[in-house]
Amino acid sequence: MTSARPDFCFSIVSHKQGALVRDLLADLRHIMANHAAPYEIIVTLNLPEDEAFLHEFTTLPLRVLRNAIAKGFGANHNAAFRESTAALFAVVNPDVRLQSLDLELIRSMLSDRAVGLWAPKVVASSGTVEDSARRFPTFARLCRRVILRQRSPDYTSDAGVVAVDWVAGMFMVLPHHVYFDVDGFDERYFMYLEDADICRRVHAQRLRVVYDTRVSVTHDARRASRRDLQHLTWHVSSMIRFLTSRRMRPSPGN
């Protein structure tokens, strides 16, 4: 007898962020207690860390992947996807908190075959709405944003369900077949802009990327690229790759 296919897979990657992952797992445990549908959680430990925080979640359908060598954002989630059979694959940052989550709404939105990716409104821990849904970067937009400091949101945060260019990768959900068809994240983006790139390839499949402002999650943004030279280097190199590449290439290993 085989077990039922999970409805959701929640993929979480920890970079020695056990305390954050613990809080997120506690949120998921509370939310999923009210849902009878099967689900799975895959936690990837990108760096060796104290795993004691996992001991209190033995009742969850939790699998742990441990990396011998640190991988990039996309490579980690691609590896988790290859371990998953769930109908819907959710990419969740460890610094996201989930006070509530309407799984039936998400499932309903992604049952529309014209929708390839769903994401909620993202609210900072201070209560301000983050500009997590944006138009695709261009050289002109980048200049206005960086040089002229024109950083007004590209989309309103109170319009219900909005079709957008791309959404930030701290929380996004794709149907299994869509993630497979677009070859997952492009692993050449070690960090940053891999979310814009996968959204661009979802659009190339003639599918919509949906920003759903009816649902919100809380994000404790770290903004590492603003204070760490390595993160800034990754950010700049990823932006150059995105701006200079228009071909839809498959991800290595997929």
Buried (B, 14 or more C-beta within 10 A) or exposed (E): EEEEEBBBBBBBBBBEBBEBBBBBBBBBBEBBEEEEBBBBBBBBBBEEBEEEBBEEBEEBBBBEBEBEEEBBBBBBBBBBBEEBEBBBBBBBBBBBBBEEBBBEBBBEBBEEEEBBBBBBBBBEEEEEBBBBBBEBBEEEBEEBBEEEEEEEEBBEBEEEBBEBBBBBBBBBBBBBEBBBBBBBBBBBBBBBBBBBBBBBBBBEEEBBBBBBBEBBBBBBBBEBBEEEEEBBEBBEBBBEBBBEEEEBEEBEEB
